[in-house]
Amino acid sequence: MFAVIQTGGKQYRVNEGSVLRVEKLDSAEVGAVVTFDHVLVVGQGADVKIGKPLVSGAKVTATVQGSVRSDKVRIVKFRRRKHYMRQGTHRQTYTEVKVTGISG
């Protein structure tokens, strides 16, 4: 069984047992159970339910495995011949979850 969920402004196709990195969830501690209610598609084989925009009564449960930080990204603003240059860096934080159940 698979589902397409929406979280953090992005959409993910998930199966039971799959591990994925989603945008940081504030209320998520290691081992906590998280429920995703914004389910767009649920299906198994040829039986597929497509929501308009959400599938009513469908939800995906997952357990939090931890938080992960991505690689450091350099940000440079530069204007030639104007003596202007700014540099910065950014590291995005993700929450790693393992899908335990799909209902709907």
N, C-alpha and C positions, 0 to 999 in steps of 0.2 A: 504494500500500500504506500502511496506517495501523497504529498501535499505541497502546495505552494503557499508560503506564509509571507507576510509583510511585517517587517520590524526595522526601525531605524531608517526609514525612507528607502529601503531596499527590499527586493523580493528574493526568496530562496526556495529552491526545490529540495525537499527533504524526504528521506525514507526513515523507517524505524531503525535505530542503531547508528544513524549517521552522526558525525561530529562536524559542527560548523562554527565559524567565527562570526558573531554578529556585533553590531555597534554596542558600546558599553551599556550594560543594564545597571542602573544605580542600586536597585534593591536586591541584587544577586550576590549571595555569598556562596562559597564552595559547598557543594552538596545540596543546595536549595533547589526546590522544584519550581520551574517557571512554566506558565501557561501562555501560549500564543493564541489569541482569539481572532486575529485578523487573518483568516484562512480564505484564500482566493479560489483554490482548486483542490479537490480531493478525488482520488481515483485509485482503482485497482484493476489492472487489465483493461478490458473494453468498457467497464463501468466507471465513467468519469462524471463528477458533479462540478459544474462551473458556476460560481457565484455571480450575483449581479448587485453590487460588486463583491459581497462576501457570501460564503456558504453559511446558511443559518444553522446553528447548533454544532458546528464543527470547531474542534480545537486540537492543538498539538501541545503535548507536555514534554518537557525536557528537564534534565538535571544540569546544574552548573558545574563545570569542571575546573574553572579558574579564569583568571584574566591574563591576557597576553598583550604585549605592546609590539607594534610593528617596527620596521626599520626606521631610522631617522631620515627625514626628508629635509633637504636644504631649500630655503626660500631666499631668493635674491631679487631685490628691486634695484634697477640700474637705469640711469639716464646718461647717455653719452654726452660728453662736452658740457655737462652741467654741474660737475662735482657732486653728484648725488649717487650714493650707493648704500643700501641697507641689507643686512644679512640676518637671517634667523633660521631656526630649525623647528621641526614639529615631529612628535611621535604619537600616533593614534593608539588609543587603548581599545581593545576588543574583549568581549566575553566569549569564552569557549563553552558551548553547550552540546550535550549529547541527547538526541531525540529518543524518548522512551515510549511514547504512545501517540497514535493518531486516531481520533474518533470523528465520525461524521459521515 
